[in-house]
């Protein structure tokens, strides 16, 4: 349940529907499910097996392959910490909008309201002030993360028993309501109409693999950490299938919830669906709120439902990003779980403040772009090389088969050693060509792109080696 909660997050609600439409509509589901079974599930099995075999967080697990590789483990837990610092800001937006939904405060101008809410300066260079509503939301979310994590995994288990089913139920309610609206079928048709000619486009296949890779919380140390707490006889392969299919199913359902309402908005305002902002913040905080305000009855209730669903989807992903680094500090230096969690949440809060400023949304966009297109893909490739080649992956296959109903064959080793690394190398090359050659990213000065996008990746890489060199608690190292 914790792994499902980590995988199913804000990206399932707004990213998947848009990516699906933008890459062939219903035809996108073909490469999407191919990607799930050729990369998503095999990598989940790998990370579950590594964590379960090592019985430890990533730094110690990677060190068991070879002491000189401990830095790679630290890199995997630092990367989601960086993601958490801006992911929590988006949750703070959701927290504020949940309150604003009570009286539909955005009125008839959701776009202008969102810009004023952010205090948007229009540029990452002009920082501006910190928005008070976002600051209060940040405090609330970080405090929640601390309260969930500081007593360890037992509390996590209790929390996810609520935060996994509740947003799913709300999403089903929102879907049913959306499908009853005038114009809903136009939206669903827009979402699912297949364009099979797109299947010959390599970019569509790359988009499918990228969606699966990032949506499943892979290469972030999260699944390795969670698996380290599993009982010795836990079925690793079945767990991987359950997490993957739950995540994919939620994303697919979210498409119906979102595009049925988008269709209604299009018909109500006489605007073509293609002319509405449907990617990222534009969908979540402008288009969907505009549609909610037009609902004939119970608009406030459905607005509250929508943002509660986003918050509860998001909180599991948010605390799962902090747990790996807290667990790693606890294991290496025997810092108490409460102190380690408090330290990480405090540090995360202060870093988050930069994204709560008027230029924060632009800084967030730059950092997220480089983390997802370069950071996580590189770590995934590193994992495949380490555990596929240096560690002899058949040992992990044997370990998984000892407790799993679904037996792994040589096909799994071939995927880990050859197929998935090839896919990730292609993703990296495509990202480099797209960002550095064809269309340098984005229309901001180069120095701010380097400072906000490239520099954080270089800093955490250097920090990974520093943390490896710092001596740990002798008793902890002997365990």
C-alpha positions in Angstrom: 0.0 0.0 0.0 2.9 2.4 0.8 4.5 1.6 -2.6 1.1 2.1 -4.4 0.8 5.5 -2.5 4.2 6.5 -3.6 3.7 5.6 -7.2 0.2 7.1 -7.5 0.6 10.9 -7.1 -0.2 14.2 -8.7 1.2 13.2 -12.0 -1.4 10.5 -12.5 -4.2 13.1 -12.4 -2.9 15.8 -14.7 0.2 14.4 -16.5 -1.0 11.1 -17.9 -4.3 12.3 -19.5 -2.4 15.1 -21.3 0.5 12.9 -22.4 -2.0 10.2 -23.6 -3.8 12.7 -25.8 -0.7 14.4 -27.0 0.8 11.1 -28.2 -2.0 9.5 -30.2 -4.9 9.3 -27.8 -6.2 5.8 -27.3 -3.3 4.5 -29.5 -0.9 5.7 -26.8 -2.1 2.9 -24.5 -0.3 0.3 -26.7 3.2 1.7 -26.1 2.2 2.6 -22.5 1.4 -1.0 -21.6 4.4 -2.3 -23.5 6.5 0.0 -21.4 4.9 -1.2 -18.2 5.8 -4.8 -18.9 9.2 -4.3 -20.5 10.6 -1.7 -18.1 8.2 -0.6 -15.3 7.5 -4.0 -13.7 11.0 -5.5 -14.3 12.6 -2.4 -12.6 10.1 -2.6 -9.7 11.0 -6.2 -9.2 14.7 -5.2 -9.3 14.3 -2.5 -6.7 12.1 -4.7 -4.5 14.6 -7.5 -4.7 17.6 -5.2 -3.9 15.9 -3.7 -0.8 14.5 -7.1 0.4 17.9 -8.8 -0.1 20.0 -6.1 1.5 17.5 -5.3 4.3 18.7 -1.8 4.2 18.3 1.7 2.6 20.1 2.4 -0.7 23.5 3.5 0.5 24.1 0.4 2.5 22.5 -1.8 -0.2 24.7 -0.4 -2.9 27.8 -0.7 -0.6 27.1 -4.5 -0.4 27.8 -4.6 -4.1 31.1 -2.8 -3.4 32.1 -0.2 -0.8 33.1 2.2 -3.6 29.5 2.2 -4.8 27.9 3.6 -1.7 27.9 7.0 -3.3 25.4 5.8 -5.9 23.0 4.8 -3.0 23.3 8.3 -1.6 22.6 9.8 -5.0 19.4 7.7 -5.2 18.1 9.1 -1.9 19.2 12.7 -2.5 17.4 12.9 -5.8 13.9 12.4 -4.4 14.7 14.8 -1.6 15.3 17.5 -4.2 12.0 16.5 -5.9 10.2 16.8 -2.6 11.3 20.4 -2.1 9.2 21.5 -5.0 6.6 18.7 -5.0 5.5 19.9 -1.6 5.0 23.4 -3.0 2.5 22.1 -5.5 0.7 20.3 -2.6 0.7 23.7 -0.8 -1.1 25.1 -3.8 -3.7 22.2 -3.6 -4.1 22.9 0.2 -4.9 26.5 -0.5 -7.3 25.7 -3.4 -9.1 23.2 -1.2 -10.0 26.1 1.1 -10.7 28.4 -1.9 -13.2 25.8 -3.2 -15.6 26.5 -0.3 -16.7 29.7 -2.0 -15.2 29.2 -5.5 -13.0 32.2 -4.8 -11.4 32.1 -8.3 -14.7 33.3 -9.8 -14.9 33.6 -13.5 -11.1 34.3 -14.0 -9.3 31.3 -12.7 -6.2 32.2 -14.8 -5.8 35.6 -13.3 -6.6 34.4 -9.8 -3.9 31.7 -10.1 -1.3 34.2 -11.2 -2.2 36.6 -8.4 -2.2 33.7 -5.9 1.4 32.9 -6.9 2.4 36.5 -7.1 3.9 35.5 -10.4 6.7 37.8 -11.6 6.8 36.2 -15.0 10.5 35.3 -14.8 12.8 33.1 -12.7 15.2 36.0 -12.5 12.8 38.2 -10.6 12.2 36.4 -7.4 9.6 38.6 -5.8 8.0 38.0 -2.4 6.7 34.8 -0.7 3.0 34.2 -1.0 1.5 33.9 2.5 -1.1 31.3 1.6 1.6 29.1 0.0 3.8 29.6 3.0 1.0 28.4 5.4 0.3 25.5 3.1 4.1 24.6 3.1 4.2 24.6 6.9 1.0 22.4 7.0 2.4 19.8 4.5 5.9 19.6 6.0 4.5 19.2 9.5 2.2 16.4 8.2 5.2 14.6 6.6 7.1 14.8 9.9 4.2 13.5 12.0 3.7 10.6 9.5 7.4 9.5 9.4 9.0 10.2 12.7 7.8 7.1 14.5 8.8 4.8 11.6 7.1 2.4 9.2 4.3 1.2 11.5 2.7 4.7 11.3 3.2 4.7 7.5 1.2 1.5 7.3 -1.6 3.0 9.2 -1.6 6.2 7.2 -1.6 4.6 3.8 -4.5 2.4 4.8 -6.5 5.7 4.6 -4.6 7.8 2.0 -4.6 5.2 -0.7 -8.3 4.2 -0.9 -9.8 7.7 0.0 -8.5 9.6 -3.1 -9.4 6.6 -5.3 -13.0 6.7 -4.0 -13.1 10.5 -4.6 -11.7 10.0 -8.1 -14.4 7.5 -8.9 -17.1 9.9 -7.6 -15.6 12.8 -9.7 -15.5 10.5 -12.7 -19.2 9.5 -12.3 -20.2 13.1 -11.9 -18.1 14.2 -14.9 -19.6 11.6 -17.2 -23.1 12.9 -16.4 -22.2 16.5 -17.6 -23.2 17.9 -21.1 -20.3 17.6 -23.4 -18.6 14.9 -21.4 -18.5 12.5 -24.3 -16.7 15.1 -26.4 -14.0 15.3 -23.8 -13.7 11.5 -23.5 -13.6 11.2 -27.3 -10.8 13.8 -27.4 -8.9 11.8 -24.7 -9.3 8.3 -26.2 -9.7 8.7 -30.0 -6.8 6.7 -31.4 -4.4 8.0 -33.9 -2.6 4.8 -34.9 -0.3 6.6 -37.3 1.5 8.0 -34.3 2.7 4.5 -33.4 5.5 4.9 -35.9 6.8 8.0 -34.1 9.7 7.1 -31.8 8.9 10.1 -29.6 5.5 8.5 -28.7 7.3 5.4 -27.5 9.8 7.5 -25.6 7.0 9.4 -24.0 5.4 6.1 -22.9 8.6 4.8 -21.3 9.2 8.2 -19.6 5.7 8.2 -18.2 6.0 4.7 -16.7 9.5 5.3 -15.4 8.7 8.5 -13.5 5.2 7.5 -12.4 6.3 4.3 -10.7 8.8 6.2 -8.4 11.7 4.3 -9.9 15.4 5.3 -9.4 14.5 7.3 -6.3 15.5 4.8 -3.6 11.9 4.7 -2.5 11.0 1.2 -3.5 14.4 -0.1 -2.3 13.8 1.4 1.1 10.2 0.2 1.4 11.2 -3.3 0.3 13.8 -3.4 3.1 11.0 -3.4 5.6 9.1 -6.3 4.1 8.9 -9.7 5.8 11.3 -12.4 4.6 8.6 -14.4 2.9 7.0 -11.4 1.1 6.0 -12.1 -2.6 8.2 -9.6 -4.4 7.0 -10.3 -8.0 3.3 -10.1 -7.1 3.9 -6.8 -5.2 5.5 -5.3 -8.3 2.6 -6.3 -10.5 0.1 -4.9 -8.0 1.9 -1.6 -7.7 2.3 -1.2 -11.4 -1.2 -2.0 -12.4 -2.7 0.1 -9.6 -0.7 3.1 -10.8 -1.6 2.5 -14.4 -5.3 2.0 -13.6 -5.5 5.1 -11.5 -3.9 7.2 -14.3 -6.3 5.8 -16.8 -9.3 6.5 -14.6 -8.1 10.0 -13.9 -8.2 10.6 -17.7 -12.0 10.0 -17.6 -12.4 12.3 -14.5 -10.4 15.1 -16.1 -11.5 15.0 -19.7 -15.2 14.6 -19.0 -15.1 17.9 -17.2 -12.8 19.4 -19.9 -15.5 18.4 -22.5 -18.2 20.1 -20.4 -16.1 23.3 -20.1 -15.5 23.3 -23.9 -19.2 23.0 -24.7 -20.2 25.5 -22.0 -17.8 28.2 -23.2 -17.8 27.4 -26.9 -14.0 26.9 -26.8 -12.3 24.1 -28.6 -10.7 21.5 -26.3 -7.4 21.9 -28.0 -7.4 25.6 -27.1 -7.6 25.0 -23.4 -4.5 24.8 -21.2 -4.2 21.1 -20.3 -0.6 20.5 -19.2 0.6 20.8 -15.6 -0.6 23.7 -13.5 -2.7 25.1 -16.3 -5.0 22.0 -16.1 -5.1 21.6 -12.3 -5.4 25.2 -11.3 -7.0 27.0 -14.2 -9.0 24.8 -16.6 -10.4 22.4 -14.0 -11.4 25.1 -11.5 -13.1 27.1 -14.3 -15.1 24.0 -15.2 -16.0 23.4 -11.5 -17.4 26.9 -11.1 -19.7 26.3 -14.1 -21.3 23.1 -12.6 -25.0 23.5 -12.2 -25.1 22.3 -8.6 -22.8 21.3 -5.7 -19.9 23.0 -7.4 -18.1 23.8 -4.2 -18.4 20.2 -3.0 -16.8 18.8 -6.1 -14.1 21.4 -6.0 -13.3 20.3 -2.4 -13.4 16.6 -3.4 -11.0 17.3 -6.3 -8.3 19.0 -4.3 -8.7 16.6 -1.3 -8.1 13.8 -3.8 -4.9 15.6 -5.1 -3.7 16.2 -1.6 -4.2 12.6 -0.4 -2.7 11.3 -3.7 0.3 13.7 -3.2 1.0 13.2 0.5 2.0 9.5 0.1 4.4 10.4 -2.7 5.8 13.4 -0.6 6.6 11.4 2.5 8.0 8.5 0.5 10.6 11.0 -0.9 11.8 11.9 2.6 11.8 8.4 4.1 14.8 7.0 2.1 17.2 9.8 3.2 15.9 9.7 6.8 16.3 5.9 6.9 19.8 6.1 5.4 20.9 8.7 8.0 19.4 6.5 10.7 21.2 3.4 9.5 24.7 4.9 8.9 25.0 7.3 11.8 22.5 5.8 14.2 20.7 9.2 14.4 17.2 8.5 15.8 14.4 8.3 13.3 12.7 11.3 14.9 15.8 13.5 14.7 16.7 12.4 11.2 13.1 13.1 10.0 13.0 16.5 11.7 16.3 17.5 10.2 15.2 16.5 6.6 11.8 18.2 6.9 13.3 21.4 8.3 16.0 21.5 5.6 13.3 20.7 3.0 11.1 23.4 4.2 13.7 26.1 3.9 14.7 25.0 0.4 11.0 25.0 -0.6 10.7 28.7 0.3 12.4 29.6 -3.0 9.6 27.9 -4.9 7.0 29.8 -2.9 8.2 33.1 -4.3 6.8 35.0 -7.3 9.5 33.5 -9.6 9.1 30.1 -7.9 6.9 28.5 -10.5 9.5 29.1 -13.2 12.4 27.8 -11.1 10.2 24.8 -10.3 9.7 24.2 -14.0 13.4 24.3 -14.8 14.5 22.1 -11.9 11.8 19.5 -12.6 12.7 19.4 -16.3 16.3 18.5 -15.6 15.5 16.1 -12.7 13.1 14.1 -14.8 14.9 14.2 -18.2 18.4 13.7 -16.9 18.6 12.9 -13.2 16.3 10.0 -12.7 17.1 8.4 -16.1 20.8 8.5 -15.3 20.2 6.8 -11.9 18.0 4.1 -13.5 20.8 3.4 -16.0 23.3 3.2 -13.1 21.1 0.7 -11.3 20.8 -1.5 -14.3 24.6 -1.5 -14.8 25.4 -2.1 -11.1 22.9 -4.9 -10.4 22.8 -6.3 -13.9 26.5 -6.5 -14.6 28.6 -5.8 -11.5 26.5 -7.8 -9.0 25.4 -10.7 -11.3 21.7 -10.2 -11.5 20.9 -13.9 -11.4 21.5 -13.7 -7.6 18.6 -11.3 -7.3 16.4 -13.4 -9.6 17.1 -16.4 -7.4 16.3 -14.3 -4.3 12.9 -13.1 -5.8 12.0 -16.6 -6.9 12.4 -18.0 -3.4 9.4 -16.1 -2.1 7.3 -15.3 -5.3 4.5 -17.2 -7.0 5.4 -15.8 -10.4 8.8 -17.2 -11.3 11.4 -15.0 -13.0 13.2 -16.5 -16.0 16.1 -15.5 -18.0 13.9 -13.0 -19.8 14.1 -10.8 -16.7 17.9 -10.8 -16.7 17.9 -9.9 -20.4 15.6 -6.9 -19.7 17.7 -5.6 -16.8 21.1 -6.1 -18.6 20.3 -5.2 -22.2 16.8 -3.9 -23.0 16.1 -1.4 -20.3 19.7 0.2 -20.4 19.3 0.6 -24.2 15.9 2.3 -23.7 17.3 4.6 -21.0 20.4 5.5 -23.1 18.0 6.4 -26.0 16.0 8.5 -23.6 19.1 10.3 -22.5 20.4 10.9 -26.0 16.9 12.1 -27.1 16.7 14.5 -24.1 20.2 15.9 -24.9 19.4 16.4 -28.6 16.1 18.0 -27.8 17.4 20.3 -25.0 20.9 21.2 -26.1 20.9 20.9 -29.9 17.5 21.3 -31.5 15.7 23.5 -29.0 17.9 24.7 -26.1 15.7 24.8 -23.0 14.0 27.1 -22.4 13.6 30.8 -23.4 15.4 31.9 -20.2 19.0 33.1 -20.0 21.5 30.3 -20.1 23.0 31.1 -16.7 19.7 30.8 -14.8 19.0 27.4 -16.5 22.4 26.2 -15.4 21.9 27.6 -11.9 18.4 26.2 -11.4 18.6 23.0 -13.4 22.1 21.7 -13.9 23.8 23.0 -10.7 21.5 21.1 -8.3 22.2 17.8 -10.1 26.0 18.4 -9.9 25.8 19.5 -6.2 23.9 16.3 -5.1 26.4 14.2 -7.1 29.3 15.7 -5.3 27.4 15.5 -2.0 26.9 11.8 -2.6 30.7 11.2 -2.5 31.0 13.4 0.6 28.4 11.5 2.5 30.1 8.2 1.5 33.4 9.5 2.9 31.9 10.5 6.3 32.5 7.7 8.7 29.4 6.0 10.0 28.6 4.5 13.4 30.7 1.4 13.8 27.9 -0.7 15.3 25.6 0.3 12.4 28.3 -0.7 9.9 28.7 -4.1 11.4 25.0 -4.9 11.2 
